[in-house]
Amino acid sequence: MQLGQVIGNVWATRKEEGLEGLKLLIIQPINAQNDPIRTHLVAADRIGAGIGDQVLVTSGGASRYILKDQPLPIDAVVIGIVDSTEIERGGNNG
């Protein structure tokens, strides 16, 4: 899993069978300090994330199985909308 921020939407009126009803979002991966890392990606979304939301994204083969009976032709999916994060500060001054 990785953290990301939703930075946009992708509209596609024609999609591969099985993708109907899935929203496609542009995600900017971020680190724990909310700094952008790597290039953005497109992820499928069934849970209602929107622009500006911080999200959890999973990618790779596991993302194809968001529907139990039907693998989908996707390689990234939003699996959570983040409410908050807490990071323990390292070192003696943290």
C-alpha positions, -999 to 999 in steps of 0.1 A, spaced: 0 0 0 10 36 -4 -2 70 6 -14 94 -21 -33 125 -28 -61 127 -53 -51 155 -78 -76 149 -106 -102 128 -124 -101 108 -156 -132 107 -177 -136 79 -202 -170 74 -218 -158 41 -233 -142 16 -210 -133 -21 -210 -161 -44 -199 -161 -46 -161 -149 -10 -156 -184 6 -159 -193 24 -127 -157 27 -115 -144 62 -111 -108 68 -123 -87 92 -103 -52 107 -108 -32 100 -77 1 117 -66 20 93 -44 32 110 -12 56 101 17 47 103 54 55 141 54 30 146 25 58 153 0 53 141 -35 73 110 -45 74 92 -79 52 102 -108 14 102 -105 -8 72 -114 -44 65 -123 -63 43 -98 -99 29 -99 -121 41 -71 -153 25 -57 -154 43 -23 -160 79 -33 -126 97 -30 -124 132 -44 -98 158 -54 -78 168 -24 -84 136 -4 -55 117 10 -60 80 1 -45 46 5 -37 29 -28 -28 -7 -36 -13 -17 -69 -2 -47 -88 -20 -80 -92 -40 -77 -59 -58 -47 -72 -74 -67 -100 -96 -86 -74 -117 -58 -59 -147 -78 -71 -146 -114 -58 -159 -131 -89 -145 -110 -117 -108 -99 -121 -106 -64 -136 -81 -50 -160 -66 -25 -135 -33 -22 -117 -41 3 -90 -72 9 -67 -81 32 -39 -87 11 -8 -92 38 18 -97 75 24 -73 87 52 -88 105 81 -55 113 98 -20 101 103 4 101 132 42 98 129 65 92 157 94 116 156 128 100 158 158 111 178 162 126 212 147 160 203 116 146 187 
